[in-house]
Amino acid sequence: MYTIEMAYARMRELQDLANRSRAHQPTAASKRARKKAAKKR
């Protein structure tokens, strides 16, 4: 069974990864990428 806690933990993992990869990218490009990713879900 997939719980809210599991989903939240996964979300935090992905956010940490995104923050790490975003650290060396220009902010404008990363904002566009984040909007695209949000629309997919």
C-alpha positions in Angstrom: 0.0 0.0 0.0 1.2 3.5 -0.9 0.8 5.9 2.0 0.9 9.7 2.2 4.1 9.4 4.2 5.8 7.4 1.4 4.7 9.9 -1.2 5.9 12.8 0.9 9.3 11.1 1.5 9.7 10.5 -2.2 8.7 14.1 -3.0 11.4 15.4 -0.6 14.0 13.1 -2.2 13.1 14.4 -5.7 13.2 18.0 -4.4 16.7 17.5 -2.8 17.9 16.1 -6.1 16.4 18.9 -8.1 18.0 21.5 -5.7 21.4 19.9 -6.1 21.2 19.8 -9.9 19.8 23.3 -10.1 22.7 24.7 -8.0 24.9 25.1 -11.1 22.2 26.2 -13.6 20.8 29.7 -14.3 17.6 30.4 -12.4 15.4 31.4 -15.4 16.0 28.0 -17.1 15.3 26.1 -14.0 12.1 28.0 -13.4 10.8 27.0 -16.9 11.8 23.4 -16.3 10.0 23.3 -13.0 6.8 24.6 -14.5 6.9 21.9 -17.2 7.4 19.2 -14.6 4.5 20.5 -12.6 2.2 20.3 -15.6 3.0 16.7 -16.2 1.7 15.5 -12.8 
